[in-house]
């Protein structure tokens, strides 16, 4: 009951354990997180170089259950992995007096107005950040994850996941596909796809290691969605299409691609054609457009 590993916590875990001939085996494992279920099988061979392999099947998973179990609520939380978060005690949160009951009514009203102004400024600052909190991510997923490796070779991971109705603030994806593996420090994605109606964002390639390669594809992405990241000085509408080829390394990325705008308008004036090509190399962006 209430299993915990680092910052990860669940509601219940069941399974059958067996140790024979120097091998520990888990069968019939089931982990419950809220309404989510994870079916787990695997084995471990201890020794000087412990080896392990296993499989996690997910017939029914919810992103919100997983985020709560991991205690990931903000965008920087995944950086700490499974390490527990450090929280201050209640004593660290103290009220600060800003006035006295002997102040005049005019002075009390003035300070009340100042507090309201500060609150509005804080809310505006939070809302100006282009991305919502990680805790706002919702949706369902299913699939399987394969794990293998040893103490010396490290972790090898393979995954095949399908998501449905993901929502993150103003961003939606009716269908999500995450296929790939992680081996020898290299993440291979084949592919990652986010699709909502006729809008598609997909990436296939390798990230990490000394070199990286891949291709990003964008189809019918509403320009209005980009306004959340890059406020534009002009009223532009339409659907963005393009491809980008990724190369270089993680510390010196390179990209080459083309973009076009379909059904576009500029300040409510129809745009017949809008095309651009770009090249990012050695920290310099070169582009041309029509």
URTA-V641825 format. One record per residue. N is the residue number from 0. NEAR is the number of other C-alpha atoms within 10 Angstrom. Layout:
N/NEAR  N/NEAR
//
This chain:
0/9  1/10  2/12  3/13  4/11  5/11  6/16  7/18  8/17  9/20  10/14  11/15  12/17  13/14  14/13  15/11  16/14  17/10  18/12  19/7  20/6  21/10  22/13  23/15  24/18  25/16  26/16  27/12  28/16  29/18  30/19  31/20  32/20  33/16  34/10  35/20  36/19  37/20  38/20  39/22  40/19  41/19  42/19  43/19  44/17  45/14  46/9  47/8  48/11  49/12  50/19  51/19  52/18  53/18  54/19  55/19  56/19  57/20  58/13  59/14  60/22  61/22  62/19  63/21  64/19  65/18  66/20  67/17  68/17  69/23  70/20  71/23  72/16  73/13  74/12  75/11  76/17  77/15  78/9  79/11  80/15  81/15  82/15  83/14  84/14  85/6  86/7  87/8  88/7  89/7  90/6  91/8  92/8  93/7  94/6  95/6  96/6  97/9  98/12  99/9  100/7  101/8  102/10  103/11  104/9  105/9  106/13  107/16  108/12  109/11  110/13  111/13  112/12  113/12  114/13  115/11  116/12  117/11  118/12  119/12  120/12  121/12  122/11  123/11  124/10  125/12  126/11  127/12  128/11  129/13  130/15  131/17  132/15  133/18  134/17  135/14  136/18  137/19  138/18  139/19  140/20  141/19  142/19  143/18  144/19  145/18  146/17  147/19  148/17  149/16  150/13  151/10  152/12  153/13  154/17  155/17  156/19  157/18  158/18  159/17  160/17  161/17  162/21  163/19  164/15  165/21  166/16  167/16  168/13  169/9  170/13  171/19  172/20  173/15  174/18  175/22  176/19  177/19  178/20  179/20  180/19  181/18  182/15  183/12  184/13  185/16  186/18  187/21  188/21  189/18  190/18  191/19  192/21  193/21  194/20  195/17  196/10  197/8  198/18  199/18  200/20  201/20  202/21  203/20  204/19  205/21  206/21  207/16  208/12  209/12  210/15  211/20  212/18  213/18  214/18  215/19  216/16  217/18  218/17  219/20  220/21  221/17  222/16  223/17  224/13  225/13  226/14  227/15  228/12  229/10  230/11  231/12  232/7  233/8  234/13  235/18  236/21  237/19  238/20  239/22  240/20  241/19  242/19  243/20  244/18  245/22  246/21  247/16  248/15  249/13  250/10  251/14  252/16  253/21  254/18  255/18  256/18  257/17  258/16  259/20  260/22  261/18  262/14  263/21  264/17  265/12  266/11  267/10  268/11  269/13  270/16  271/10  272/12  273/14  274/15  275/14  276/17  277/16  278/16  279/17  280/15  281/10  282/9  283/8  284/12  285/11  286/12  287/10  288/11  289/8
//
